[in-house]
Amino acid sequence: MKKITKATYLKWYEDMFFWRKFEDKLAAVYIQQKVRGFLHLYNGQEAILAGALHAMEIGKDRMITAYRNHVQPIGMGVDPKRVMAELFGKSTGTSMGLGGSMHIFSKEHKFHGGHGIVGGQIPLGAGMAFGDKYFNRDNVTLCFMGDGAVRQGSLHETLNLATLWKLPVVFVVENNGYAMGTSVARTASHQEIWKLGLGYEMPCGPVDGMDPVAVAEGLDNAIKHAREGKGPSFLEMKTYRYRGHSMSDAQKYRTKEEVEEYRKIDPITQVKEIILKNKYATQKQLDKIDAKVKAGVAECEKFAEDSPFPDKSVMYDAVYEQEEYPFIKHKID
């Protein structure tokens, strides 16, 4: 695994703090109705992305996930201004404003969504890995899902074929404890999701999803296994989300005390404490990073605000290849 250094911790701190503030800004503008539809925020789960990016080969390896997908493309190299613009429904967004919150996408940066259907990305992740193996490309796909998605039948069909064909894919469950508002304990007879991998005789295990070091180590081993042609792995990253399932979630299924307990192991706070303890930076230097991050998020908001909405004709161009599609009676003026 790539060495974890002072520079690594400082990057983790700046990245995770940026992702947190980016999502906080989205929550604020959502209330102002500048972002419409559903909005699923990543607050609390940042260590998983930070550790994953450290273990991956950026520019070569792929990532695909579900609908809690705003900050992953930023980590993969997508301009955060374009991500913010997409959420605002603007033409400068990653999908010209037509995808919105749940469908961020960048083929250039090997981030393949952003999928609104629960578990819909799982067979797609295996399919991309199949393509890489078929064409002898040295890529590995990281396929992320929530704990609710593991109850979908498509997961088991995918795990079976991925193991049978030894596909270069790592399946990662971001177990934040609740599938929407349903706890893991109410969805199965056991709470150790990683054990599902045992039935397919693939490497599997639990990982502390609040610690980027643990995530990086777990994924490094799984990625090496896949790149060497040995097939997939199945990892359960145990994490927690501080906000609701989406902005419309009243969160009646958990107590404020429970949330506060998990805030004591906030991944950003943990990384900050290590930085200060090891004197990688002073509090004053971290304050400068904080200010830089907040200014960067403000720039993203201004870019999104100032960008134009897409022309209505773009909706037809994006959906229909044939100009005079027979079922289009008239176009919107």
N, C-alpha and C positions, 0 to 999 in steps of 0.2 A: 504494500500500500504506500501511496505517496506520503512522505513524512508530514506530520502535523506540527507546525512551527508557530512561532510568534505571529508571522504574517498570516497564517491560516486562521488563527483565533481573531485577529483584527478584521480579516475579511468576513469571517462568520458573523462577527458582531455587527459590522456595517450592513451586510446583506440582510440579516434577519431583522434588524431594526428598520431597514428600509421597507421590507415586506410587511412588517407590522403596521408601520405608519401609512403605507400605501392602502392597506385594507381598512384602516381606521378612516382614512379620507373617503374611501368608497362608501363606508357606512354613513358618513355625514352627508354626502351628496345624494345618497339613496333616499334619505329622509326628505331632501329637497326636491325629490322626483326627477333628478337629473340622470339617474340610472333607473331603468324600468325592469319589470319582471322579477325574477328570482335573483337573489344575491347570497352566495354561500362563501363565508370568509374563513381564512386559514389560521387565524390567531391562535397560537399555542402549539401548532404543529410544525413550526419553522425548522426545528432541528432535523427533521426527516429530509427536507429538501437540501439543507446545508450539507449534511453528511453525504447525501446521494451525489451531489455535484462534485464533492471531493473525490469520491470513488470512481466516478464515470470518466470517460474520455470525451470531453466536450468537443463537439464538432463531428464526432464519429458515432457515439452511442445515441440511442433514441429514448424518448420518454413519451408515455401516453398515460392519461389519468381520467378521472371522472369530472364532475362539474365544479369542484372546489379547486379552481385551476387558474387563478389570476397571477400568482407570483411565480409559478413554475416556469412559464415561458421567459419571464424576466431573468431568472437564474440561468436559463439556457442561452441567453444572449439577445432576446428580443428587446427592442427599445421600450421601456416602460411607458413612454408617452403614447405609443401606439396601442398598448394594452389598455390604458386609461381611456383613450379615444374610442376603442371598440366598446367598452362598457357604456360610454356616453351615446353609442349608436352613431358615431361620426364616420365620415368617409375615409379619414386618415387611420382608422383602426385596422387591426390585423386581418379582419375579414370584411373590410369596407363598411363596418358598422352593421352588418347583417347577421352576425353570429351572436354578439352580446356576451353576457356574463358566462354562460356555460359552454361556449364554443370558441375559445381562444385557440389559435392554430398558427403554426409556422413551419412549413416544410423546409425552408432554408436553414432553420436552427434545429431541425429534427425534433420539434415538439409537435406531436400529432393529436392534440386535443386533450381535454375539453369535450366531454360527452354527457348529454343530459339524461340518457337512458341508464338506469342503474345496472351496472355490470356490462353495459354494451361495449365498453372499451376492452374487455378481457380477451375475447376471441380475436379482436383486431390486433392487439399487442402480439399475440402468438402468430398471427398472420404476417405481420411485418418481420418477425424473427424468422419465419419460414422463408420469406423472400430473401432475406440476407443470407440464410444458409444455402438456398438454391443457387444464388448468384455468387457464392463464395466470397461474400463481403465479411470483413472482420468486425462486425458491429454486434452490440448487445442491446436488447430492448428492455427498459425498465417499465413494467406495467403496474401502475398503482390502482388501488381500489379501496373503498371503505369497508368497514366491518359488515354493513348491511348487504353489500354486493356478494359476499361469499355464500349467501343463501340462494343465489341464482343457479339454476341448472347449468347455464352456459359455462360457469367456472369449472365444473367437474368434467364436462366434455373437453374443455380446453386443456386442463391439467393432464388428462389422459393422453391426448394427442401430442402435447408438448413434450411429455416424457417419452412417449413411444418414438417420436421422431428426433429426440434430443435437440430441441430448438434452443437457440441462444437467447433466452428470455428469463428475466427475474420477476416473479410475481411478488408484489409488496402490498400487504394489507395495512392501511393506516387505521388502526383500531383506536378510535377516540371514545369508545365506550357506548356510543349511542347511534343506532341506525335511525336517523331523524330523531324521534323521541323514544325509541324502543331500545332498552338496554340489551347488551349482548346476552345477559343471563336469561332473558325472556325469549330468545330466538333459537336456542339449541340446548342440548342436554349437557354440554360442557362449554367452558368459557375460554379454552386455549385453542384459538383459531389455527395456530401454526400446525397443530396435529393433523389437520386435513391433508397436509402434504405426505404424511406417513402412508396413507392409503395408495399413493402413487409411487412410493419408494423413491422420492426425490429429497434432496437436502432441504431441511426445513427447521425453523426454530424461532423463538421469541427474541426481540431486540428492544432495548430501551429507546423508545422513540422521542424521548425528551433530551437525549444526549447525542449531539452530532458526532462525537468520537465513536460511540457504540454503533451508530448508524453507518458511518463510513467503514468501520471494520467489518460489520456484517455484510454490507453490500460489496465490499472489495473481494471477499471470499466468493460470494455468489457470482459476481461478474467474471472473475477468473475462471470459475467452474464452467460458465457458459461459453466464454471465449475459447476455452480449450476443447470445445466440442463435446462436453460431458452432459449437456442438457440444462434444464431449468432448475430453479430453486424457489422455495415458497417461504417468505419471511413475514412475520407478524410484528409490526412496529407499534408498540403500545404507547399511545400518546393521549392528548386531551385537547378539546377545543374550548376556548374561553367564551366565545359567542355562541349563539344558537345555531341550529342546523342551517337556517337561513334567516334573513332579516325579519321574516314574519313569524318566527318561532317564539312563543311565549315562555318556553323553557320550564313548564310546570312539572316536568318529570325529574328535575334535580334541584337540590337546595343551593342557596348562595354559599353556604358553608363548604359544600363539596367543591365548588368552583374556587373558592379562596384557598383551600388546601392544595389544589393543583397549581395555583399561582405561586406557591412557595417553591416549586421546582420549574418555574418558567425557564425555558431554554435560553432566552436572551439574558436573563439575570444570571444564570449559571455560567455562561460564557464570559459575561462581564466580570464576575467574581474571580474567575481564573486569570483573566487579563490583569486585574488589579493586584491579585495575590502574587503573581509571577513578575509584576512590574513590566509587563509588555507595553503598558501605556498608563499615563496618569489620568485622574478623573477629568482634569482640564482638557487633555487630548481627546478623551471620549466625548466630552461636551462639544468639541469642535466637529466630531463625526456626527453627533446628534443634529447639530445645526445644519450641516451639509445635507443630511438625509431629509430633514424637513423642507429645506429649500428645493431639493430635487423633487419631492412629492408635489410641492406647490407648482413647480414648472410643468409637471405632468397634468395637473388640473387645468392650468392656464391653456396648455396646448389643446386639451380636449374641449374646453369651453370655446376657444377661438376657431376650432375646426368646423367646417361646414357639414351639414347632414348630407347623406348621399342622395343623388337624384333618384326619383322613384323608378325610373326606367332600369336602374341597376338591378333591381329585384328580378326583373325578367331576364336580364343578361346573365345573371348568376345561376338561374334555375334552368332556363331553356336554351339549348344550343341552336335549335331550329328557329329561325327568325319569325316565321309565320306558323307558329305551333297551332294546330287545328282547334285546340280547346280554349285558346285565348280569344274571347269575343271582342274585347276592347282593352286598351291600356289606360291606366290612370293618368289624367292630365296633371 
